[in-house]
Amino acid sequence: MTSAHASLDRFAAGKLAGLDRRNLRRNLQETRPLGGAIVERKGRRLVNACSNDYLGLTQHPAVIEAACAASHAYGAGSGASRLVTGGHPLLFELERRLAAFKGTEDCVIFGSGYLANLAITPALSGKGDLVLVDTLAHACLHAGARLSGARFETFAHNDMADLGGKLDALRQAHRRTLILTDGVFSMDGDLAPLPELLTLADRHDAWALVDDAHGVGVIGEGRGTAHAFSPPAHPPLQMGTLSKALGSYGGYLCASRSVCELMRTRARPLVFTTALPPASIAAALAALDLIETDAVLLERPMQLARRFCRSLNLADPKSPIVPILIGSETAAMEASAELEMAGFLVTAIRPPTVPRGTSRLRITFNAAQEEADIDRLAEALKTILQTAEAAE
Ligand SMILES: *Cc1c(COP(=O)(O)O)cnc(C)c1O
């Protein structure tokens, strides 16, 4: 081993030891899906209560069949960027379908939701511009804002007075301004106040991007956060992922024709990356068929979330994401381990995913879970929280 190899390894080992000491080390565990909401870990069957597969569509026969058929017909991979070899007809079809579903002129598909957010903000802003991001918005919105080279400021979570103050103070001095927010916040489950946010944005000629990763297929009759309001809100930039309720993989932006065309021409994480495999595209199309027609399926995650919150005397949930705030990293990891003993997979969420001191259990509900399992989960959690309280 050369001395450079050795110093590299010392660096990595030192970093890991520091994370271990602060209980911030992440341990990847082999976990095998067994169908429905059941997974196997260390030889034990667990009910998955932390996935983003809200409608259970990763396991749906029609979605799996569509993925298999597309692989047989067109191959396992796509071979190149769309800009090099042209776009697969299925990809254009999915873009048309998503645009129609969201009620926008056009849609453009990216490799993932994360890539979409690394693409969109830098394609729309740069030096001399301003990007305002909700502090609790997803890491990839923050990453896209930094990558853009624009001035990057955060505003307090869902605080429209703070956002308004920042716009008053900073908007004039910048050429273009973007406001970035989650629609449904991924670790808190609450919704952005879109009507107020869009009014503020319009007043200041700022462009609002709503990340609907946890909204599409889940709220607003499946159409996402914008449709959870009455009348529906109309954010000019609605991005999302094919990887959560749609049960597949990929990201998208629904917007006007010119904005989407600009992305196809200029967005580097689209131009310089390989297009999605046919299987992922076909799976998302099949999932969209189900979301557009199966109202009973769409209702289920929220029904289970409400049932759970009622039995724990929690406030009515706004989405199928229910955070149970614990506080310290250690306590959150202990609570998670106890739930695993009781037969549930609920990973502890720790910094930097959430702010320091707000480590939590993030429980998510999905259509494949059984009522009886949700009731058992609520009982197990009650016991764990009471024991923790008594120990304090
Ligand atoms: C999961 C998530 C993403 C990333 O989407 P992927 O398709 O998984 O890369 C982006 N934004 C939010 C809010 C998310 O929760």
The ligand as an SDF file (V2000), in Angstrom:
LIG
                    3D

 15 15  0  0  0  0  0  0  0  0999 V2000
  -36.9760   11.5830   -1.9820 C   0  0  0  0  0  0  0  0  0  0  0  0
  -36.9920   13.0250   -2.2590 C   0  0  0  0  0  0  0  0  0  0  0  0
  -36.3090   13.5410   -3.3710 C   0  0  0  0  0  0  0  0  0  0  0  0
  -35.3870   12.7020   -4.2130 C   0  0  0  0  0  0  0  0  0  0  0  0
  -36.0920   11.8940   -5.0750 O   0  0  0  0  0  0  0  0  0  0  0  0
  -35.3730   10.5690   -5.6400 P   0  0  0  0  0  0  0  0  0  0  0  0
  -36.1650   10.2410   -6.8500 O   0  0  0  0  0  0  0  0  0  0  0  0
  -35.4480    9.5560   -4.5700 O   0  0  0  0  0  0  0  0  0  0  0  0
  -33.9640   10.9600   -5.9630 O   0  0  0  0  0  0  0  0  0  0  0  0
  -36.4630   14.8760   -3.6460 C   0  0  0  0  0  0  0  0  0  0  0  0
  -37.2120   15.6770   -2.8650 N   0  0  0  0  0  0  0  0  0  0  0  0
  -37.8670   15.2110   -1.7920 C   0  0  0  0  0  0  0  0  0  0  0  0
  -38.7010   16.1380   -0.9800 C   0  0  0  0  0  0  0  0  0  0  0  0
  -37.7620   13.8750   -1.4440 C   0  0  0  0  0  0  0  0  0  0  0  0
  -38.3730   13.4120   -0.3510 O   0  0  0  0  0  0  0  0  0  0  0  0
  1  2  1  0
  2  3  1  0
  2 14  2  0
  3  4  1  0
  3 10  2  0
  4  5  1  0
  5  6  1  0
  6  7  2  0
  6  8  1  0
  6  9  1  0
 10 11  1  0
 11 12  2  0
 12 13  1  0
 12 14  1  0
 14 15  1  0
M  END
$$$$
